[in-house]
């Protein structure tokens, strides 16, 4: 029987998402990933090199998924609040992505991460889209576009990054109420139309 390479890679990556989200880069064991996937750990090394390369493959795949699911274009920024709300929805449905990014921050600190230039180019495209929306008068001119991008990202993710703080500050999880707050805050912060009517 021929070995299905793509299926094996998929199973290993799915298992790795769960393990890395739960234990981080340092705490995850290759044996646990392989056991969860039902695959010999030697296949993991054959396909991905080592645990660190697998972590970055998994994180890159997860970042590509959110970029595809919540695309950013000029139309999306006509209502920056709704864009932030869709980002929030994605993170509520996929909380492992925030966890993976937190583990990456703990592993690398403020130092460079693998494929930093490629990821930075992705974020520059977001900043350029915000800057274009500012130039078109759709968004406020200040704060700067790069700061607005990070602020909108923070609005949509922080609930999942520190759920214990969110619970203590705002009470039990109420995704609809939290989403409404994210949408309104993003609109008030960035939308030129909202600012003009205040």
N, C-alpha and C positions, 0 to 999 in steps of 0.2 A: 504494500500500500504506500503510495507516494505521500510525502509529508506536505501539508498545506502551510507553506511559509507565511502567507499573508494572514491566515486565520491565527496562526501561532503568535505572530507579532501583535495582532489585535488583542488577543487574550492577555499577553504579557503587558501591553500598555494599559489595558483596563485594570488589571490587577495592580500595576504600579501606581496608577492614579489613587486608588484606595489606600495603598500602603504609604505612599509619600504624603498624602493629605493627612493621614493619621499620625505618622511618625517623623516626617521630615526627611531630609537627605541623610543626615547623620544617623538617625534612629532606625531607618528602614533597613531590612536585611534582604539580600537577594534570595535567600532560601524561602522567605515568606512570600515574596512576589511569585516565585516559580511555583510554590505549592498552591497559592490561590489561583494561579492560571492553569494548574494541572500540567505543567511543562517542566522538563528537566532544566535545571539552572544553567547548564552549559549552553542551551539554546539562547538564553538571555545574553550571555557573553558573546555568542556568535553573532547575534543580530544587533546588539546595541553597544558592544564594547565593554562598558563597565556601568556601575550603578549611577555614577555622576552623569554619564552621557545619556543614560535612560531617563534620568530626572529631567534633563534639559529637552529631550525629545518629547516627553510627556507634557511639560509646561508649554513648549512651542505649539504642540497640537492643540492644547486647551485654549491658548491665546488666539490661535487661528479660528477656533470654533466660535468664540465670542465675536471676533471681527466679522465673521460671516453671518452670524445670527442677528447682530445689531450693527449694521453698516452705518458709517458716518458719511453723509454727503450734504450738499447744500440744502436739499429738501428736508433732511432730518433736523437740520439746525434752524429751520423756520419755527420750530417749537422745541427749544432746547430742553424744556421741562419734560416733554414726552420722550425725548431721546434719553434723558437721565432715568426716566421711569422704565423704559425698556431695558436699560442696563441693569437697573435694580431687579427687574423681573428675572433677567438671565442669572444674576448672582443668587437670587433666592432659589431658583431651580437647580443651580450648579454651585453650591457653596464650597466645593472642593477647590475651585480656582483661586478664591481669596486665600484659602489655607496654603495652597502651593506657593503663592506669591509671598506669603508671610514666611514660610520656611526658606524660600530663596533669600529673603532679606536677612534672616538669621544666619544662613550659611555664608553669605558673601558680604554682609554689612553694606558699607557704601562703596565697596570695591566693584570692579568691572565683573559682569556676568558673561557667560558664554553667549555668543551672537548678540552682544550688546549693540553693535552698530546696526544690525538688521532690525532689532526691536526699536532702537532709537529712531530709525528712519520711519517706522510705522507710526510712532508717536508724533514725529514731525509732520506727517501728513494730516494727523488730527489737528495739530496746532495750526497748520496752514488753512484747513477748512474753517476753523474758528476765526482765524484772522480775516479770511474772505468774508465771512458773515458779519464781522465787525465793519469791514470796509463798505459792505452793502447796506449798513445801517440796521441789520436784522438783530445784531447783538450790541451790547454796550461797548464803548471803546476802552473802558477801563474796568477791571484789571486787564492786564495783558493777556493775549490769547493763550499762551502757555500756562499761565496761572489758572485761567478759567477751565482749561482741559483737566488739570489736576484736581481742581475743586469739584467739578462735575463727577469725575471718577470717584473722588472721596465720598461725595454725597450718596452715590449709588452702592458703595461697597462697605462703608464703615459699620453699618448695622450687622453685617456678617463677620467682619473682622474682630469685633469685640461684642459678641452677643450678650455677654454677662453685663457689660456696661449699658448696652442698649436696654436690657431688661430693667436694670436698676433705675435708669433715668426715665424711661418712657413706659414702663410696665410690661406686662406680658406681650409676647409677639403678636402683632396685628398687621400682617403684611399689607393689607389694603390701606390702612391708615398711614403706615410708614411710607408706602409708595406715594400716596397723595402728598405727604410732607416733602418727599424728595422732589416731586414734580413742581410743587409750588416754590420751593426754595431755589431750584435751578432757574425757574422762570424769573423770579424776583432778582436773582443775582445777575443774570446774563441777558435777559430779553430786553431789547430796546423798547418794544411796545409797552411792556409792563412798566418799565422805568418812566416812560413818557406819560403814563396815565396816573402815576402816584401823586 
